[in-house]
Amino acid sequence: MTVPLAKQFSTQRRLISICVAVYHEAQNIPVLLERLDAVAKNHAHYDFEFLFTDDGSTDSSYELLAQCAQSDYRIRVLRLSRNSSATC
């Protein structure tokens, strides 16, 4: 998924926010991001943002998402210090 970091959301299109709770999902994140990107491309008349909450994972879920957020302006990541068993 290659999206320019500097690109901003359009003021002409509506913004859709997709919230995803993550817990020990490092192995699934690449596929998830590809699928979310495909959804965004199929609905190009909207802007999308992807909001991830890492719910205290001890694997590399947060690090992987944080790395992706550095190169994709649509990704935002929140990290909880411990598992709260909460969902979006």
Residue pairs with C-beta under 8 A, 6 or more apart in sequence:
1 33
1 34
1 37
1 68
1 72
2 71
3 37
3 71
3 72
3 73
3 74
4 73
5 70
5 71
5 72
5 73
6 73
7 73
8 73
9 15
9 47
9 49
10 47
13 45
13 46
13 47
14 46
14 47
15 46
15 47
15 48
15 49
16 43
16 46
16 47
16 48
16 49
17 48
17 49
17 50
17 51
18 36
18 48
18 49
18 50
18 51
19 51
19 52
19 53
19 88
20 32
20 50
20 51
20 52
20 53
20 88
21 52
21 53
21 55
21 86
21 87
21 88
22 29
22 52
22 53
22 54
22 55
22 57
22 61
22 62
22 65
23 54
23 55
23 56
23 57
23 61
23 83
24 57
24 58
24 59
24 61
25 32
25 57
25 59
25 61
26 57
26 59
26 60
26 61
26 64
29 61
29 64
29 65
29 68
30 64
33 50
33 68
33 75
36 48
36 50
39 48
40 46
40 48
40 74
47 74
48 74
49 74
49 75
49 76
50 74
50 75
50 76
51 76
51 78
52 65
52 75
52 76
52 77
52 78
53 77
53 78
53 79
53 80
53 86
53 88
54 61
54 62
54 65
54 77
54 78
54 79
54 80
55 80
55 83
55 84
55 85
55 86
56 80
56 81
56 82
56 83
56 84
62 77
62 79
65 75
65 77
66 77
68 75
69 75
69 76
69 77
